[in-house]
Amino acid sequence: MKLDAALPLVTLKDIPAIASAAQEIGFDALWTQETQHNPFLPCPLIAEHSSTMKFGTAIAVSFARSPADLAYTTWDLSAQSGGRFILGLGTQVKPHIERRFGMPWPESVTGKLREQIQVIRSFWDCWQNGAKLNFRGEYYKATLMSPFFNPGAIEHPNIPIYIAGVNTGLAKLAGELCDGFHAHPFNSPRYMREALLPAIEEGAKSAGRARKDVAISMTAFVATSPEEESFARMQIAFYASTPSYHAVMSLHGWSETAQQLSGFAAKGEWAEMPMLITDEMLREFCLVTTPENLAKDLKARFDGIADRLTLYSPFVPKEKDDFWRGLAKEFNL
C-alpha cells in the first residue's frame, strides 16, 4: 500500500516548495484536484521540482474538456516527467457541468466517459505508433491529425488513466478500461467490499482483465482529535446530502438520514447537518484513532482494498512534518 499526499489549495508560486518537501517526506505520489484551481497547472512545477515522486490529477473534470485537450496536456506532462504523470478523471455531477462549466450533460455518463478515454488513447496511439486517427462514436468524432499538429513519439507513452466514482457504473467502467480507480472520500470499507470492488471485478472480467490490473486509490477521513472528528462530521454530512451519493448511505440502512440531509442542503441550512451524523456513521466513514496507532489502523482498515492511500487532509510543508514523515516511514517499511 503506497502513501500519497493531496496538494493543498495554494497558488502556483507555492508549488515548487511543496513538491520538493513531499518527495523528501517520502510520499509516493502528490495529487492535485479541481476545486478552486485548474488541476493541470501545478503539474509541470511538480515534475520540475521532484525526480522520483509520481503525481497526477485527483481529479480533473472530464466533461469540462475535450479529449484532444486532455491528450495533448497529458502527453506533454508524461514527456516532461519521465513517465511519472497519472491522469485522473472524474465526471462531476450534472448541476456543476451545466451551470458551473456551461457544458452539456450526457444521456449516458459511462457511455460518454468510455468514449472520452478511447479517444484520448486513439490520439496517443496515433502519435506514438503512427496509427490512423479514426474514432467515430456517439459523443465524439476524431479523424484529423496532420503532421503539423502531431507531437510525435515520447519515451513513456503508456500514461495511466484513473477514473473516480461513487457508484457501481463507473467502478465497472474502471475495471473494463482503466488503470486505476479513485474511490470517492465518501466511502466505507464495507461499501468498497460489497459494492465497488465487485463492480470493478465484473468490468475487468468482461474485458478479459483481472482485478489486480486496476489500482485502487483511496482517500481516507481520519480523526485523531475532537476537532478532527467535528471536521469529518461536517464533510460527511455534506457528501451524504448529494442525491447521487445516496447509495453509500442506503447500503448501511441510512437512507432516511440521507434524505434529511438533502433537505437541509436544499434550504442552505448547513449548520444543522453535522448533527445528523451519529457516532456509528462517523466510524463507518472515518477512521477514529490515535496518532500513535494511525499507520497500523490505516493498514488494517484498508488491507485488501487500497493500493494507494491519501489522507483527506492535504500536505502542508512545515505543518506536522514529523507526523507526515513518521507515517510515510511506516508505509515504506
N, C-alpha and C positions, 0 to 999 in steps of 0.2 A: 504494500500500500504506500503510494507516494504522497508526501505532504506538499500541497501547493498553497499559494497565497493569493488574496484578492487585492487588486490595486485600489487604494483609497481615492476618494473624489478630490483630485488635485488638478492644478493647471500643468501644462506641458513642461514648464520650466523646472518642475519638481521631479519629473520622471527619471532623469539620469541618476540622481542620488538614490531614489527608491529602488531602481533596478539593480544598481550595484550592491546596495545593502541587502536586498532579497537574496541575491546569489551568495553573498558572504554568509548570511544566516544559515543557508542550506536548503532553501525551498527548491523543489524540483521544477516548478512552473509558476509563472505570475500571470494572472488572468485580468484582463480589462473587462469593462461592462458598458452597456449602453443605457445610461440613465440621464445624466446631466451633460455628458460629453460624448463626442464621437469615439467609438471603441478602437478604431484603427490608428488614429493619430499618435497615441503613445507607443505603438508597436515598433516603429523604426528606432526610437530612442531606447527602448528596452533592448532591442537587438544590439545596438551600438555599445551599450554600457553593461553588457553581460556577455559571457562567452560560452557557457555550458547550459545555463538555465533555459528551459523551454518557456514559451509564452503564447498567449492566444486570447481570443475573444470569448467571453462567457457572460453575455452573448452579444453578437451583433444582430440587429433586427433584419431578418432575411427579406421580408416582404416590403421593406422600405428601399430595397436596392435591386438593380438588375443583375442577372447572372454574369454578364460581361464585366461590370464594375467589380464584383466580388472576385472574379477570376484574375483580372489584372492586378488588383491590390494584393491578393494573397501570393501570386506568382512572384511579385517583387519582394515581398516580405520573406518568403522562403529562400530566395536567392541571396538576399542580404544577410540572413541569419545562419546560413549553412544548414537549413532544414529544421530549424527549431520551432517554427511557427505552426500553430494549430488553429484551424478555422472553426469557431463555434457559432452556430446559427440558432436563432430562436424566432418563432413566428409572431410573438406578442399576441394581444387579443384584439378583437375587431374594433372597439372604440378607438384604441390608440392608432391602429393602422389607418383608419378612415379619418379620424378627427385630429390626430397629432401629426401624422406623416402625410396626410392627404392622398393616400394610395388606396386602391380598391381591395376589398376583402374577397378572397376566392370562395367559390362554392365548395370546393374541397381543399381543406388545409393540407392534408397529407399529399393530395394529388399535385398541388402546386409546388410544395416543398420538394417532393420527389423529382419533379421536372427541373426545378432550380438546381438541385445538386447534379443531376445528369448533364445539364447544360454546362455548368462550371467544369465538370470533368471532360466534357467534349472540347471545350477551349483548351484545357491543359493537354489533352491528347493531341490536338492539332499542333500546338506549339512545340511539344516535346518530340512527337513521333511523326509529324507530317501528315497525320490523318486529315481527311477532308472534313471540314466543319459542315455538318448537315443534320442539325437537330430540328425536328418538326413535331411539336406536341400540342396539347390543348391550350396551354398557357404561354408557351414560348416557341419562337422560331429563330434559330441562329444558323445562317447559311453563308455568311460572307466573312472571309478572312484573307485579305490581300497581303502580300509580303510587307508592305509599308507598316501595317498595323500588327504584325506578328513579332512578339518579343523574342522568340526563339527558345531553344532548349536551355535548361538550367541543370545544375548538379543534383539538386534534391527536388524532383518533380512530384513525388508522392506525398502530397500535403494531406495530413489527416483532417477529416471533417467530422465534427461532433454536432449533434443537434440536441436541443433542450426540450423538455416536455414535462407535463404533469400527468397526462392521461395516456391510456394504453395505445392509442392510434399512432402517436409519434414515437413511442417506445418500440412498437413493432416496426416502424419505418427505419429506426436506427439499427435494429437487428438485420433488416433486409439490405441496407445500403451504406451504412456509415461506419466510421472507425471508432466512434465513441458516442456516449450519451451523457449529457449534462442533466442530472436529476435536479428538479427544482428544489430550492431550500425548504419549501413547504412539503414535507415528506416525513415518512417514518420507516424504520426498518421493516415493520410488518407490511406496509404498503408496497415497499420495494419487493419483498419476497412473494407477496400474494398477487400483486397486480403487474408491476412494471417489469421485473425480471422474466416472468413467464412470457410477457408480450415480446420482449427483446428476443428471447429464445425462439418464439414462434416465427418472428420475422426472419431471424437468421436461418432457421431450418428451411423456410420457403425459398431462400436464395442459395441453398447449398452451403451455408456457412455454419460456424459453431458459435456458441455464446461467448467463448473466450476471444473471438475476433472483435468484440465490441468492448472497449474500455468504459467502465462506469466511473463518472466523476461526480462526487457528492459534495454538497456544501452544507455544513452542519451548524445548527444552532447549538451553542454551548453556553452554560451559565455556571460560573464558579463563585458567584456572589449574589446577594439580593438585588443589587442594581442590574446585573445582567439578566436575572430572572424577569424583572419588570420590563426590560427592553425586549426580551424574547416574547413575552406575552403580547406586547403591542404589535410586533411584527407578525406573529402567528395569527392574531385576530385580523390584521389587515389582509393577509393572504387568504385566510379561510372565508373572508367575505366575498371573494371573487367567485361568481357563479360557475365559471368553467373549471374551478379547482374543487368543487364540492365533492367530487368522487373520493378525495382523500378523507374528508370528514365522514362521508357515508360508510366507507369501509369499517370505520371504528364505531359506527352507530350514533354519530353526532350530526345527522342531517338537520335536525331541528335547530341546533345551535348555529349551524352554517346559515340557515335561512334568517335567523335573528340578526346575525352579523351583517348579512347583505342588506337587511332593512335599515340598520343603523348607518351603514356606509352610504346608502342612497340618500339619506337625510343629512349626511355630513356630521353625524354625531359620533365622532371618532373617539372621544374620551370615554364613552360608555363601553366600548367594545372589549378592551382587555379584561374587564370584569367577568366576561362570559367564558374566558379560558380558565378552566379548572386546573388544579394541580395534576390531575390524571392526564389531561390534554397536554399540558406543558411538558410532562415527562415522555409522552409519546413522540412529540415533535422536537424536543430539545434535550440534550444530554446535560443533566444537572449533576455536578460532581465537584470535586475539589481540585485546585491547581496541581497538587501532588499526584493525583490519580488520573489526570486528564488523558495523558497519552495511552495509558493502559485501558481506560474505559472507552476511548475512541476506537481503539483497535478491536476491542471486544464487541462493541455495538455494531461496527460496520464490517466485521470479519465475514468473508464470503459474499459481500455486497459491493464494496467500493474498491476500485483500483487506484483512484486518485481522490484525495480528500482535502477540502478547503474549509477553513472556519469562516463563518458568516462575517465575523469581524475582520475588517481589512488590515493589512500590514502597514504600519506607520513607523518608519525608522526613528530610533531613539525613544520610542514608546514601548515599553515592555520587551526590549531587545533580549534580556536574559530569559524571559518566558519563551519567546519565539525560538531562541537558539536551543534551549533545552528540549522543547517539543520537537524541533527538527532533528536533533540528535537522537531522540528516542525512535523516530520513524526511520532514520537512516542506519540504524544498527543492523 
